[in-house]
Amino acid sequence: MSTKLTLFFRTFFLVLVLPAIVQAADPVTELAEFSVFGKIDLAELAKGGIKTATGAPMSTARYLSTQSCFVVPQPPAKVLAAMKRFDPTAQRELNVYLHSELPGAPSASNFSKLNNPPGNSSVKALSAATTKMSPELQLSQAEAQKFSPGQPVFAFWSELLGKRAAAFAAGGVASQPPYDHSGKALRPAAEFAGLVRQQGKVSRQFGGFLGATGLLGGKGSLSPELYWELLEVEDEGVLTLGASYQRATAGGGAQLADGLYYASGGYNVALTLYQLWPVAIDGRPSTLVWRGDFISADSLGDLHGIERLASESAMRKDILKAVTIFQRNSSQ
Amino acid sequence: MNYRFLALVTLISCACAAPLFAGSGKDFSTTSEAVVEEPYQFSAEFTIEQAYIGGAEVQRGARKVDDFDEYYSNVSFIYTPRIKFGILRLGAGWERYSFGFPNGGQQLPNTLQAVTSIVGLDTKYSDSLLFRLEAQPGFYGTSFDHFDGDTFNVPFVLGGTYIYTPELQFVFGVGVNVQSRYPVLPGGGVRWKFAPNWVLNAVLPTPRLEYQVNRNLTVFAGADIKANTFRTDDQFGNSHGDTGLNSAWLTYEEVRAGVGAELKINSSFSLSVEGGYVPYRQFDFHRTEVRYHHESGAPYGAIMLHGAF
């Protein structure tokens, strides 16, 4: 009798319960499990609202994070297509002056746009900082030693960026030289690992995906889409290298990761994660989007008390601006 | 491809703009009431300030107090734990004005000092509006021997900042001190980063023009307005020729104008040094109409160590 009961429960579990567990939770529940938002009202978000919140607190002072979620009235495939089409240089408020894709095996020649950089004050500031090898530039000692007075500034940067991008393509972020030109020894790989490790729930949600990228160590099994940008941070030009990854999830959704694994100044690294779920709003195929932004910047470490509070507000506003553009672009 | 759709600009700029920042975005979003587990971090701030003001002169009719100098000391420690609604401010402070009167100082006490607790909250109404409510209940008198219930006072400030853009913020507020000549004083100003490295930080009580030489060094020129009320002891008037000055509230005001430099020692500590001139000060027993007006100013020098972690 007892054996029959055991068999019954085992069968019940295997046939009825296990499939329900294995099947992905519904998007709202899944989002609630790993985000800071808890249970969201999908109908409210479908009206076009954007929820933003400061992410889970992190113990490293130079780290800051923001999470946002919103609905795009298009299916995930169209949202992904809109992301691929997106040109940040077309959005003035993003202050991205140059953006260029990189091939799988990048070299200095892929940075030819730097031969004719914009002549604005931010780029001039970067140029001046390079000429005097300012301690605020984020380079390795070996890279800094390669700069010789009189050398064209952006030829130096093209060479440096080409080598760093090639190193990333070959060995992931672990292959990136440290920022130790000014004495501190900060490694981009350690910064990514720290950002992810200190976001426990997000880390669990994206851990498998991130482990397959080049952002948490070696090359990873997923192929990145590489790019570089010249943008403005705090009135100064910053050259940055990025890598984007994507993988499909069960049920027609997707996870995406975008990591800025090198910056000539302003911030150490930045990571943006997305989770997309297909949802139906009044019968219309739509996408529920969760986005997490994580940044490491030395200047954030200097903020305390109300300054920290204000910096979180500023980051949320900044993300809101970016997400608004994203939502607008994706909805078309 | 670029999945970021993100400007890092403001995000980073927030870190560099000292007290208050941020954007002009549309506030149609809802800020989540996210409940997250906070990792414990001891957070606090402290200030140690010492200043010396050289020989100056104040006068009341024929009563002249000349060539008196001043040592100013200010120490405060504030515990700033993060809570759901913002940042609590719980601490204590000690402020002391010590005057050296060569000729007795007429009707002026040679020491004004306060020992206070600090209770406040920094919070936000939205991503554009931040508020601070802070009270400093404590004893405001002339010497430790005479601190009692009569010297107890609870001045407080309520201030806010509207963050218009990362470069421009408007500060407004009101200071309330029922024992002061003006119990309610409006304050505020504007903070405007009008050029790279240049900030007009025209916010009372320390309006300044700042130039950031590099990430660790800022030089500035501006003013520092100090004002507080203190109560004399119940025998003070008897010994200074006017019984009306027994247990009298005195409002002391001082304006410093100078230049200085602030050196960031590391991410937690900064050291400021400044010097200049004190063009105005006044001792005012406002309820008994005994006022010592500024007659001549004096040079000053100050040093301040500030920590926040």
Interface residues (C-beta under 8 A of the other chain):
Chain A: V36 F37 G38 G49 I50 K51 T52 A53 T54 G55 A56 P57 M58 S59 A61 L64 Q67 S68 M83 K84 F86 P88 E93 L94 N95 V96 H99 E101 S121 A125 E136 E225 Y227 E229 L231 E232 V233 E234 D235 E236 V238 G242 S244 Q246 L256 A257 D258 L260 G266 Y267 A270 T272 Y274 D293 I295 A297 D298 S299 L300 G301 D302 L303 H304 G305 I306 E307 R308 L309 A310 S311 S313 A314 M315 R316 K317 D318 I319 L320 K321 A322 V323 T324 I325 F326 N329
Chain B: M1 N2 Y3 R4 F5 L6 A7 L8 V9 T10 L11 I12 S13 C14 A15 C16 A18 P19 L20 F21 A22 G23 G25 K26 F28 S29 T30 T31 S32 A34 V35 V36 E37 E38 P39 Q41 S43 E45 T80 R82 G86 I87 R89 D122 T123 K124 D127 S128 L130 R132 T161 I163 P166 P196 N214 R215 K264 S267 S268 A308 F309
